[in-house]
Amino acid sequence: MRVFCLLLFALLFSSCYYSQEDATLYVVGDNFELSVDSLMLQSSQPLHNMPVDTACEQLSIHMGDPLVVAEMLVIPEDSIDSVWVKLARDQFTMGWTHQCDFLESVVPDDPISQFIHLFSIRHLGIFAIVFALSLIILLWQVFSHRQPHVFFLRDILSPYPTFLLITLSASALLYAGIQHYVPETWVLYYYHPTLNPFGLPLILSLFLCSVWILLVLAIATVDEVRRQLPPGEGILYLMSLLGCCILCYLLFTLAALSPGVSYILYALFILVLLLRYFRNSRARFLCGSCGKRLKQLGKCPYCGAENT
């Protein structure tokens, strides 16, 4: 874990810095990818003080096509959009379209921007599937008269799951706050993404820091579960934790619409989780074989010895 943290800090300090010196979302030469089924381009250049020629040749480009911004033109008298953008798929396929149509149809050719785009349109469906699967597995364990390790109900001796949930909820609050209250900051980040939290507006810096901390806590949690539980029980525990994470994400993204309520709710949430953790983390027994701390007698999750 110490080595991973050192590598993480090295990555943060070596990453490129986010720059806001240019207010434009894109410039000539920027690369994009078409994210809609198709987009029609006008082959002829639009001219000042002339109506749009609807009879001119139209070029069709399709989803997934790579595009580069070749030229931009401003026509103030255009009633639809004064900015026209010339896009090129290759040296033989290029044409003009309004900026509004262009921005609604493309995603920047950057893995961070593409992840944001996919997450924004598909996260609810993925969340529903994962949460339903977690609930089914949990109910199956309960009705089978087993005692599965479940986050918050029958937890493991580790602070990482608790702090993972606290950090995830803070990230959800920050993410929703950026989306609702400073959307222009998020749009600018979407077109100029970076993994480096330094040099960003404060709220974006806090959000990216929380994401990095979340990544470290997730790795630490998986490692802790691997050491304390057998593979089958460990997967069930992680599924229950993932279900709790989804609930907290949805709860705090909705709560962020009312800042006063969200802050009070988050403070109470932290208090409940910490009180529960400190109350249940006291280990009253030691394993007679390996000497590890145990919450209860029985099979040691570390060495497998039976303690009675």
C-alpha positions, 0 to 999 in steps of 0.5 A: 500500500505504501508503494501504491501511495508513492506511485499515486503522488508521483502520478499526480505531480507529473500529470499535465495541468488543467489550463483555463487561459482559453475560454473556448471549448475547442480549437482548430485541430481538436479531435472528436468522435461522433456519438449519434447515429449520423450527422449531415454536413454541408459540402459548400462553405456558408457565406455572409448575407446569403441564405443557407443553400439547402439544395447543396450536396450533403455528406453523411457521417456515422457513429464512431467516425473520427472527426477533426475541427478543420475551420471555424466561421462566424456569420452573425446574421445566421438565425440558427447559430452564428458559428459554423464548424468545418469537420473532416473525417478524412481528406475526402470527407469534410463539410460544414455544420452549425456549432450547436449541432456539432456540440450535441453530436460529438464527444472529445477524443479523450478517454476521460471525456468518453468515460464521462459521456458513457457514465452520464447516459448509462449509469442508472441502468448499470446501478439498477442491475448491480443493486438488484443482483446484490439484493438477490444474493443477500436475500438468498443467503438470509433465506438459506439460514446462513450468516453472510458477512454484510456491510453495516450488518455483519462487518469485517474488522477494517476501517476501509469500507466505512471510509470508502462509503464516506468518501464516495458520498462526498464525491457524489455531493461534489459531483452533483454540486458542480453539475447543478451550480457551476455547470459551465465549469464542468463543461469546460472540464469535459472538453479539457479533462485532466487527472491532476487535481492541482491548478483546477477551480477549487470545487473541481480540485476537491472532486478529483482529490476525492476520486483519487482517495476513493481509488486508494480506499477501494484497492485497500478494501478489496485487499482487506476483504481478501485477507479476512474472508474466503473468496466466496464470502468476500465476493458477497461482502463486496457486493453488499458494499457495492449496493450500499455505495450505489444507494449513497451515490443516488441519495447524495446526488439528489440531496445536493439539490438542497445544499442546507439539507445535504450538508446536515444529512452528510454530517449525520451520515458520517456520525452514524457510520463512525459510531457504528464502526467504533462500537463494532470494531472492538475485538474481544478475542485473539486467535490462539493460532496466529494471534490476530484479533477476532470479534467472535469465537469460531473459525479464524478468517486469517489462518482458518483455526477454530477458536472455542 
